């Protein structure tokens, strides 16, 4: 499985971005997907997850502002980010897990998000 993340960029505080993560290869093996981020000087943070059944979960920092979704026929996951804050500045990585695994098996290459105040 290969994951290609895109959609990052530079926005002002209060703005929005939509990240995409396209999966290719043995996509039928994918069950859960999600997004991590790593801000400068900070540990990696799990931002949002979505299961094969469409159940979602969010970090407290993302609740109410971010929405994760999947388009199964397009093998694509999205992260809609609204009301962005400077503390959302990070490299965002998508991941995918095979059925029965509770950790990422596959990673995208990361996409940079910069939010200016």
C-alpha positions in Angstrom: 0.0 0.0 0.0 1.2 3.5 -0.9 -0.2 6.6 0.6 0.1 10.0 -1.0 -0.8 13.0 1.1 -1.4 16.5 -0.2 -3.3 19.7 0.5 -1.0 21.4 2.9 0.0 25.0 2.6 0.1 28.4 4.4 -3.0 30.1 5.7 -3.8 32.8 8.2 -5.4 32.0 11.5 -9.1 31.3 11.2 -8.6 29.9 7.7 -9.3 26.4 6.3 -7.4 23.7 4.5 -8.4 20.3 3.3 -5.8 17.5 3.3 -6.1 14.5 1.1 -4.5 11.1 1.4 -4.8 8.8 -1.6 -4.2 5.1 -1.2 -2.9 2.8 -3.9 -1.8 -0.8 -4.2 -3.5 -3.4 -2.0 -6.1 -1.1 -0.7 -8.5 -3.9 0.1 -6.2 -4.7 3.1 -6.8 -1.3 4.6 -9.2 -1.0 7.6 -8.5 2.0 9.7 -7.0 5.3 8.5 -6.0 8.5 10.2 -3.8 11.5 10.5 -0.9 12.3 12.8 1.0 15.6 13.0 4.4 16.6 14.3 4.9 20.2 15.3 8.4 21.7 15.5 9.9 20.6 18.8 7.0 18.5 19.8 6.1 14.9 19.9 3.9 13.3 17.3 0.2 13.7 18.0 -2.7 11.6 16.7 -5.2 14.1 15.3 -8.0 12.0 13.9 -8.9 8.4 13.0 -11.6 6.8 10.9 -12.4 3.1 10.9 -13.5 1.0 8.0 -17.0 1.4 9.2 -16.8 5.1 9.3 -16.4 5.7 13.0 -14.3 8.7 13.8 -12.3 9.9 16.7 -10.5 13.1 17.3 -7.8 14.6 19.6 -9.2 17.2 21.9 -7.3 19.8 20.0 -9.1 18.9 16.8 -12.7 18.4 18.1 -15.2 20.8 16.7 -12.7 22.1 14.1 -11.5 19.2 12.1 -13.5 16.5 10.2 -12.0 13.3 8.9 -13.8 11.4 6.1 -13.2 8.7 3.6 -14.3 8.2 0.0 -14.0 4.4 -0.3 -14.5 4.2 -4.1 -11.8 6.9 -4.6 -9.5 5.3 -2.0 -9.1 8.7 -0.5 -9.2 10.1 3.0 -9.7 13.7 3.8 -9.1 16.0 6.8 -11.1 19.2 6.6 -9.5 21.7 9.0 -11.4 24.8 9.9 -10.8 27.7 12.3 -7.1 27.0 12.0 -4.8 28.2 14.8 -1.0 28.9 14.8 -0.6 25.9 17.1 -2.0 23.7 14.2 1.3 24.4 12.4 2.9 21.0 11.8 3.7 18.3 9.3 0.6 16.2 8.8 1.0 12.5 8.0 -1.7 10.1 7.0 -1.5 6.4 7.9 -3.4 3.2 7.2 -3.8 0.1 9.2 -4.6 -3.4 8.2 -7.5 -5.2 9.8 -6.6 -6.4 13.3 -3.8 -4.0 13.7 -4.0 -1.2 16.2 -1.0 0.7 14.9 -0.1 2.2 11.5 1.2 -0.2 8.9 1.6 2.3 6.2 2.5 6.0 6.1 2.2 8.9 3.7 5.1 11.2 3.1 3.7 14.2 5.1 2.3 17.5 4.1 3.3 20.8 5.7 0.6 23.1 7.3 1.6 26.5 8.4 -0.9 28.8 10.1 0.2 32.4 10.6 -1.3 34.7 13.2 
